[in-house]
């Protein structure tokens, strides 16, 4: 018998969960950092926005596959 926790079910099977900030559909759930004081999952756009607010300035994305 295999047991799957609710969090793993959301990550692997998808869900109808909505973003805590924008109330949009979540394709891949992101967890907020403790410092943001946000309960619940975030969509990719809101997570990126909060990251840029928390770490201001210009950032370069690194392609680690090379």
HUWOPE-V656107 format. One record per backbone hydrogen bond with DSSP energy under -0.5 kcal/mol. CO is the residue of the C=O (numbers start at 1). NH is the residue of the N-H. E is the energy in kcal/mol with one decimal. If there is no record, write none. Layout:
# HUWOPE-V656107
co;nh;e
CO;NH;E
CO;NH;E
This chain:
# HUWOPE-V656107
co;nh;e
5;9;-2.2
6;10;-2.0
7;11;-1.9
8;12;-2.6
9;13;-2.4
10;14;-0.9
17;26;-1.4
19;23;-1.2
24;19;-3.0
25;27;-0.6
30;42;-2.8
33;36;-1.4
33;37;-0.5
33;38;-0.5
34;37;-1.3
40;32;-0.7
41;20;-2.2
42;30;-2.0
43;47;-2.3
44;48;-2.3
45;49;-2.2
46;50;-2.6
47;51;-2.3
48;52;-2.2
49;53;-1.8
50;54;-2.4
51;55;-2.7
62;64;-0.9
63;66;-0.8
